[in-house]
Amino acid sequence: MPFEKFRLLLLMLALLVYGTFSNPTPDSVGPAEISLFALLLLSIGPLPFLKMAAGVGLFSQPLSAHWYRLCAFYLLLTVWLIVGVARNNPVGEMVRDMIAFCFVFLPVLLVTAFPTQWSDNDLRKITDTLAIVGVLLAIRHMMSVGLNISELGKSFENDHTLYLSTDPTVLFAAVYLPLRAWDFSANGRRMSAFARLLFLGGGLTAAIALASKGHRGPLALMAAAYGYFGVVRGSRSAGTAMLLLLAVGLIAFAGRDQISLVIDALMRKQENRGINGRDFEMYAVFEAISGSAQSLALGLGFGSSFYNPAAGGGFVNFAHVFASWAVLKGGFFTAVVMIFYALSFLPPLLRIARRDLSLFLALSCPFVIGALINGSYRMLTFGFLLYVVLATTQRAAQNLPLGSPPPRRTAVPPVTTAFRKPQ
C-alpha cells in the first residue's frame, strides 16, 4: 500500500473512532480521545505541526493560496494566548479554548499536512466517511435517549449534554446522503440500487435524530436544501420533476402523522424560545469586554468566561454565535480577522456549486449553522468539513470532470524543424 494511501486510511479510521466512541464536547480526555489523537497524529505526522509553528513554507506552493489563512492562524493564536496569560485565565480553560481554536483552523493544518492533490476517489472516501460519522452519531443519539419513532414530535429528547445530534456531520449526512442517492452517481460512476438504499436510510436516520432534538435551524436548512435541489434537478426534465414530486408525496403520506407532530412541536418551540437568546448573548459579550479599551480591542483571550444567558444563565467559556465568540476572545480588532477567515470559505463553496450541487448544499448547511446559530464551529468535524471545501476546490481548479485521474506531467515536446534557425 502506498504511504499516502496508508495516511488516508488512518485519517478515515480516526474519524470512525470519533463517530463510534467519542462525542463532540467531551468533559475529559478518555481512551477514545487518546486513540483519536494518536491516529490523527500518525496520519498527519509531526512535520506539519512543526511547519505551522515555524511558518516554514508559508509562501511556497501549494500553500501560497492559503497564506492569508495561515497568517490569521499565527496572529490570532499569538494575541489570544498573550491576552489569556496576561489576564491570568485558568490554564485548563485556556487549553480547551486552544483546542477549539485549532479545530476552527484544522483546514489550514490539513492543507499543510496533505499538500498534494487528492484524487476524486480519495476525496469521495473522506466525504463519505464524514457522512458515516454523522449517521453513527445519530444512531448513538437515538440510543442514548431511547427514541421511539412513534413518539417522534411529542417531545424533544435530551441526550444528557453529549450533543451528539448537534455535531455538524449529522446535518451533513441528512443532506448529503439523500441528494447523492438521488443523483444516481458518485463521482461519475453509476451507484447501485443497494448503495442508494443505504444512502437514503442513513440520511433518514440523521434527519430523525435532528427532529428528535428539535433542531429548528438544521431542519429548516435541510428542507430548503431538498427544495432547491428538487427545483434545479426538476427544471431540467419533466420526468425528473414528476419523480421528485412522486417521491415527496410518498414520503409525506407514509410519515404524515410524525411529520405533522414534528412541525407542530417546532412551531410551539419557536413561539416559546424565539432565537434562543442569541441577542442577549451578544449583549452579554459586549458587556464582558467593555471594562477597558484594551479588552474592547483585544478581548479577554483564551480561557476567558462570561455570564451567558443563552447557556442556562451560567458562566461559560463559549458563545453560540461564531462572531460573538470571536469578539469575546479577541475583541473587535482580532475578531475582524477571524470573521474574514470564515468568509474566505464562501468563494470556494460557490465554486463547488458549479461542479457538484449535492455536495455544495450538504457543506453549506453545517457551515451556516456553525457560523450563525450554534456552537458547532468548535467541534472537530466542522474543521474537517471546511477542509473538504478547500480540497474539493483545489481539485475543481484543475477544470477536470468528475472521475478523471489526476493530471500527469508530460515531457516538453521537441522543437520541430519548422522552428529551427536556418543554416
C-alpha positions in Angstrom: 0.0 0.0 0.0 1.5 3.4 -0.9 2.3 5.6 2.0 -0.2 8.3 1.0 -3.0 5.8 0.9 -2.0 4.5 4.3 -2.2 8.0 5.7 -5.7 8.4 4.2 -6.7 5.1 5.8 -5.5 6.3 9.2 -7.4 9.6 8.7 -10.6 7.7 7.9 -10.1 5.4 10.9 -9.7 8.4 13.2 -13.0 9.8 12.0 -14.7 6.5 12.6 -13.3 6.2 16.1 -14.7 9.7 16.8 -18.1 8.8 15.5 -18.3 5.4 17.4 -16.7 6.2 20.8 -16.2 9.9 21.3 -18.5 12.9 21.4 -18.3 16.5 20.2 -17.7 18.1 23.6 -16.0 15.6 25.9 -15.7 16.6 29.6 -12.4 14.8 29.9 -9.8 13.0 27.9 -10.5 9.3 27.8 -9.3 6.3 25.7 -11.4 7.3 22.7 -9.9 10.8 22.6 -6.4 9.4 23.1 -6.9 6.9 20.3 -8.4 9.6 18.1 -5.4 12.0 18.7 -2.9 9.2 18.1 -4.5 8.2 14.8 -4.6 11.8 13.6 -1.0 12.4 14.6 0.1 9.3 12.7 -1.9 10.3 9.7 -0.8 14.0 9.6 2.7 13.4 11.0 4.7 15.7 13.3 6.3 17.7 10.4 3.2 19.8 9.5 2.8 20.8 13.2 6.4 22.0 13.2 6.0 23.7 9.8 3.0 25.7 11.1 4.8 26.6 14.3 7.8 27.9 12.5 6.0 29.3 9.5 8.0 27.2 7.1 6.6 27.0 3.6 4.2 29.8 4.1 4.6 31.2 0.6 5.6 28.0 -1.2 3.3 26.1 -3.5 0.6 24.9 -2.9 0.4 26.8 0.4 0.7 30.2 -1.1 -3.0 30.0 -2.0 -3.8 29.9 1.8 -1.2 32.4 3.0 -3.8 34.7 4.5 -5.4 31.8 6.4 -2.0 30.9 7.8 -1.3 34.5 8.8 -4.7 34.7 10.5 -3.8 31.5 12.5 -0.4 32.9 13.6 -1.8 36.3 14.5 -4.9 35.1 16.5 -3.1 32.3 18.3 -0.4 34.7 19.5 -2.7 37.6 20.5 -5.3 35.4 22.2 -2.7 33.4 24.1 -0.8 36.5 25.3 -4.1 38.2 26.4 -5.2 35.0 28.2 -1.9 34.6 30.1 -1.8 38.3 30.9 -5.3 38.1 32.4 -4.2 35.0 34.4 -7.1 33.0 33.0 -7.4 29.3 34.2 -5.0 27.0 32.4 -7.5 24.3 31.9 -9.9 26.6 30.2 -7.1 28.1 28.1 -6.3 24.6 26.9 -10.0 23.9 26.0 -10.2 27.1 24.1 -7.0 26.4 22.2 -8.2 23.0 21.2 -11.5 24.6 19.8 -9.4 27.3 18.1 -7.3 24.6 16.4 -10.5 22.8 15.2 -11.5 26.1 13.5 -8.2 26.2 11.8 -8.0 22.5 11.1 -8.4 23.0 7.3 -5.1 25.0 7.3 -3.3 22.2 9.2 -4.6 19.6 6.8 -3.7 21.6 3.8 -0.2 21.8 5.3 -0.2 18.0 6.0 -1.6 16.9 2.7 -0.3 19.5 0.1 -0.6 17.1 -2.8 -3.8 16.8 -4.8 -6.2 14.2 -3.7 -7.8 12.1 -6.5 -11.6 12.2 -6.8 -11.7 8.8 -5.3 -9.8 9.9 -2.2 -12.0 12.9 -1.7 -15.1 10.8 -2.1 -13.8 8.4 0.6 -13.2 11.3 3.0 -16.6 12.8 2.3 -18.4 9.5 2.6 -16.6 8.8 5.9 -17.8 12.1 7.3 -21.3 11.2 6.3 -20.9 7.8 8.0 -19.7 9.6 11.2 -22.9 11.7 11.1 -25.0 8.5 10.9 -23.1 6.9 13.7 -23.6 9.9 15.9 -27.3 10.0 15.0 -27.7 6.3 16.0 -25.9 6.9 19.3 -28.1 9.9 20.0 -31.3 7.9 19.4 -29.9 5.0 21.6 -29.0 7.4 24.4 -32.5 8.9 24.6 -34.3 5.6 23.9 -36.1 7.1 21.0 -39.4 5.6 19.9 -40.2 6.6 16.3 -43.9 6.6 17.0 -43.4 9.2 19.7 -41.4 11.5 17.4 -42.6 15.1 17.7 -44.5 14.6 21.0 -41.4 15.8 23.0 -37.8 16.7 22.3 -35.3 14.3 23.8 -32.2 15.4 25.7 -29.1 13.4 25.2 -27.6 14.3 28.6 -25.3 17.1 27.3 -23.5 14.7 24.9 -24.5 17.0 22.0 -24.3 14.0 19.6 -27.1 15.4 17.3 -25.5 18.8 17.3 -22.4 17.6 15.5 -22.2 19.2 12.0 -21.8 15.8 10.4 -25.3 14.8 11.4 -26.8 17.6 9.3 -24.2 17.0 6.6 -25.3 13.3 6.4 -29.0 14.3 6.5 -28.5 16.4 3.4 -25.6 14.8 1.5 -26.7 11.1 1.6 -30.3 11.5 0.1 -29.2 14.0 -2.5 -26.3 11.9 -3.5 -28.6 8.9 -3.8 -30.9 10.8 -6.0 -28.1 11.8 -8.3 -27.7 8.1 -9.1 -24.0 8.5 -9.4 -21.0 9.1 -7.2 -18.1 11.0 -8.8 -19.0 9.9 -12.3 -19.8 6.3 -11.6 -23.2 4.6 -11.5 -24.4 3.9 -8.0 -26.1 0.5 -7.4 -29.6 0.3 -6.1 -28.4 -1.2 -2.8 -26.0 1.7 -2.3 -28.8 4.2 -2.9 -30.9 2.5 -0.3 -28.1 2.6 2.2 -27.6 6.3 1.5 -31.3 7.0 1.8 -31.5 5.1 5.1 -28.5 6.9 6.5 -29.9 10.3 5.6 -33.3 9.4 7.1 -31.6 8.3 10.3 -29.7 11.6 10.6 -32.9 13.6 9.9 -34.8 11.7 12.6 -32.0 12.5 15.1 -32.3 16.2 14.2 -36.1 16.1 14.6 -36.0 14.2 17.9 -33.9 17.0 19.4 -36.0 19.8 17.8 -33.1 21.5 15.9 -35.1 24.1 14.1 -32.3 25.7 12.2 -30.8 22.5 10.8 -34.2 21.1 9.9 -35.2 24.3 8.1 -31.9 24.4 6.1 -32.3 20.7 5.3 -35.8 21.3 3.9 -34.5 24.3 2.0 -31.7 22.2 0.5 -34.1 19.5 -0.6 -36.4 22.1 -2.1 -33.6 23.9 -4.0 -32.1 20.6 -5.2 -35.6 19.5 -6.4 -36.2 22.7 -8.3 -32.8 22.6 -10.0 -33.0 18.9 -11.0 -36.7 19.1 -11.8 -36.3 22.1 -14.1 -34.0 20.0 -16.4 -36.7 17.5 -17.4 -40.3 16.9 -16.8 -39.7 13.2 -16.0 -37.3 14.1 -13.2 -39.8 16.6 -11.8 -42.6 14.0 -11.8 -40.3 11.5 -10.0 -39.4 14.1 -7.4 -43.0 15.0 -6.8 -43.9 11.4 -6.5 -41.1 10.7 -4.0 -42.1 13.7 -1.9 -45.7 12.7 -2.0 -45.0 9.1 -0.9 -42.7 10.2 2.0 -45.3 12.7 3.2 -48.1 10.2 3.0 -46.1 7.4 4.8 -44.9 9.7 7.6 -47.8 12.1 7.7 -48.6 11.7 11.4 -45.0 12.1 12.6 -44.3 14.9 10.2 -47.3 16.8 11.4 -46.4 16.3 15.1 -42.8 17.4 14.5 -43.9 20.6 12.6 -46.4 21.5 15.3 -43.8 20.9 18.0 -41.2 23.0 16.2 -43.7 25.9 15.8 -44.5 25.8 19.5 -40.8 25.8 20.3 -40.3 28.8 18.0 -43.1 30.7 19.8 -41.7 29.9 23.2 -38.0 30.3 22.6 -37.6 32.6 19.6 -33.9 32.8 18.7 -32.8 31.1 22.0 -31.5 34.3 23.5 -28.7 34.8 20.9 -29.4 38.6 21.1 -29.0 38.6 24.9 -25.8 36.5 24.5 -24.4 39.1 22.1 -25.2 41.9 24.6 -23.6 39.9 27.4 -20.4 39.6 25.3 -20.3 43.3 24.7 -20.8 43.9 28.5 -18.0 41.4 29.3 -15.4 43.1 27.1 -16.4 46.7 27.8 -14.4 47.0 31.0 -11.4 48.7 29.3 -10.2 49.9 25.9 -7.7 47.0 25.8 -10.4 44.4 26.3 -12.6 46.1 23.7 -9.7 45.9 21.2 -8.2 42.6 22.1 -10.9 40.7 24.0 -10.4 38.5 27.0 -8.2 35.9 25.4 -8.0 32.1 25.8 -9.6 30.8 28.9 -12.0 33.7 29.5 -15.6 33.1 30.6 -18.6 35.3 30.9 -22.2 35.1 32.2 -24.2 33.7 29.2 -28.0 34.0 29.5 -28.3 31.7 26.4 -26.4 28.9 28.2 -28.7 28.3 31.1 -27.6 31.6 32.8 -24.2 30.3 33.9 -20.6 31.3 33.4 -19.2 29.6 30.3 -16.2 30.0 28.1 -18.0 29.9 24.7 -20.7 31.7 22.7 -23.1 30.0 20.4 -22.6 32.5 17.5 -19.2 32.4 15.9 -18.9 36.2 15.7 -19.8 36.6 19.4 -17.2 34.0 20.3 -14.5 35.8 18.2 -15.4 39.2 19.9 -15.2 37.6 23.4 -11.8 36.0 22.8 -10.2 38.7 20.6 -12.1 41.9 20.9 -13.2 43.9 17.9 -9.7 44.1 16.4 -8.8 40.4 16.0 -12.5 39.4 15.7 -12.4 41.1 12.3 -9.6 38.8 11.2 -11.4 35.7 12.4 -14.6 36.7 10.6 -12.7 37.4 7.4 -11.1 33.9 7.8 -14.6 32.4 8.0 -15.8 34.4 5.0 -12.8 33.2 2.9 -14.6 29.9 2.6 -17.6 31.3 0.7 -15.9 31.7 -2.7 -14.7 28.0 -2.6 -18.2 26.9 -1.6 -19.7 28.8 -4.6 -17.2 27.2 -6.9 -18.2 23.8 -5.7 -21.8 24.6 -6.5 -21.0 24.7 -10.2 -19.3 21.3 -10.0 -21.3 19.3 -7.5 -24.7 20.7 -6.4 -25.4 18.0 -3.8 -22.0 18.4 -2.1 -22.4 22.2 -2.1 -25.7 22.0 -0.4 -24.5 19.4 2.1 -21.4 21.5 3.0 -23.3 24.8 3.1 -25.9 23.8 5.7 -23.5 22.9 8.6 -21.3 26.0 7.6 -24.3 28.3 8.1 -25.4 26.6 11.3 -22.0 26.7 12.8 -21.4 30.3 11.9 -24.7 31.8 12.9 -26.8 29.5 15.1 -25.0 27.2 17.5 -21.5 26.4 18.7 -20.7 23.5 16.3 -17.9 25.6 14.9 -15.9 24.4 18.0 -16.2 20.8 17.1 -13.6 18.6 15.3 -15.7 17.6 12.3 -16.5 21.3 11.5 -12.9 21.7 10.6 -12.9 18.5 8.6 -15.9 19.7 6.6 -14.1 23.0 5.8 -11.1 21.0 4.7 -13.3 19.2 2.2 -14.3 22.6 0.9 -10.6 23.5 0.3 -9.6 20.1 -1.1 -12.5 19.9 -3.5 -11.9 23.4 -4.7 -8.2 22.6 -5.4 -9.4 19.6 -7.4 -12.0 21.7 -9.2 -9.5 24.4 -10.0 -7.9 21.9 -12.5 -11.1 22.0 -14.5 -11.3 18.3 -14.6 -14.5 16.3 -14.9 -15.5 14.1 -12.0 -13.9 10.7 -12.1 -10.9 11.7 -14.1 -7.4 10.7 -12.9 -5.0 13.3 -11.6 -3.1 15.2 -14.3 0.3 13.8 -15.1 3.3 15.9 -16.1 4.2 15.4 -19.8 7.6 16.0 -21.4 8.1 19.2 -23.3 7.6 18.4 -27.0 10.7 18.6 -29.1 11.2 21.7 -31.3 10.1 20.9 -34.9 12.1 21.6 -37.9 9.7 24.4 -38.8 11.2 26.5 -35.9 14.8 25.7 -36.5 17.1 28.5 -37.3 18.1 28.3 -41.0 21.7 27.5 -41.6 
